């Protein structure tokens, strides 16, 4: 069986050590297996993605000593494919229009009888009310109807080669309740992360999804979407996260030191690789 894995950053900022660890983990796994390492640019968030950040991704990964299959898939060039997958779920009556704002969704979750439930569960509007809102031009997102989706898919599992945050490993039963009725298509760009990633993993023949433990919970709803759309099931390998001095995982939004800054300090790529265990 062929071994294909991928590193899929979003060009919304500069890469840091956590990104380097994840990319190197996938790259080295592919090398040991005699397989392929794919770089994918997840640039569907047009409000935050920048060409300069995309160029920096290529520069940083090359500095680390990685190479990848060309051409690089850029999600912004494949919106029609995600729309086709969404249309399939709509035809199966597994998606519904949600006109609520993010604040309204959060308010609904917090006003639930026991506080915030595991995941947001929306409500389909009556046909007359939905038609009224559409005629008024109100923006909407498409959400997965989790109750209907679970009924359609039945019992599912995925195989974890690594470990989840609580040590979960081996054959794991799918339980997407923590995700709730996830957004499949955002109001502004017409697609959202969960739908795009399963379409792309299938398109690119990814057999091993190697990524950080912060995305472990996302596996449940993504496995569900794969089943609903008839897409192949990859194996999963979630790895540990690189933490900062404060004990929190590194993140762009919290100002983690970037690979560019590390390079500018005169640190050699080989030294950083060794620090990360490679």
C-alpha angles and dihedrals in degrees: 000000000000120000116223124167135166146207111215115185126173116232094231096115143344122302121254137193092284090059090046092053092050094046092047092047091056095040094051092045090054092046093051091048094046088241139127131279116207128196114208125183111216098202103151093118096086092177093064109021117099132189090228091059091049091052089050091054091059091045095049096046092047089051088054089056098253126140128186145189117282139257099045113224112237113196093214088068094057105051092126090061092054090048089054091053090048090050089054091055091046091051088052089052090240098123134057138190115259117196095181123116121234090256092052090051091051091047090051091050094049093047092056114119093259099032121258109003122217092274139352116277113194131194129237114239122236111264093248093052092045091051090050092053093046091051089050089055096242113168118243142182126218114240131191113249095227096190092054092040094054090047091052096045100041122198114349138180139189131202119240115201093178126033138274123229091276094042095268110168142155121025109001129189113236113246111169096172092108088061096047120182096350122201111258097179124021123222093243105040106021097236138059137208103266095052096043095049097053092047091050096045089054093044092051096044094242109182099173123042105201115183145126126298090247087077096048094102090051088064092073097060093037091054088050092052091049090055094047092050096042093243126154119268115236126200117252131224116181116190135199121277126244109240131207127230089275091059093248124120116265115259138171092234093057094051101254112185108268128230088243091057091047090051091047088055087063097253111153120231090237090056092051092047090052091048089054092049101260 
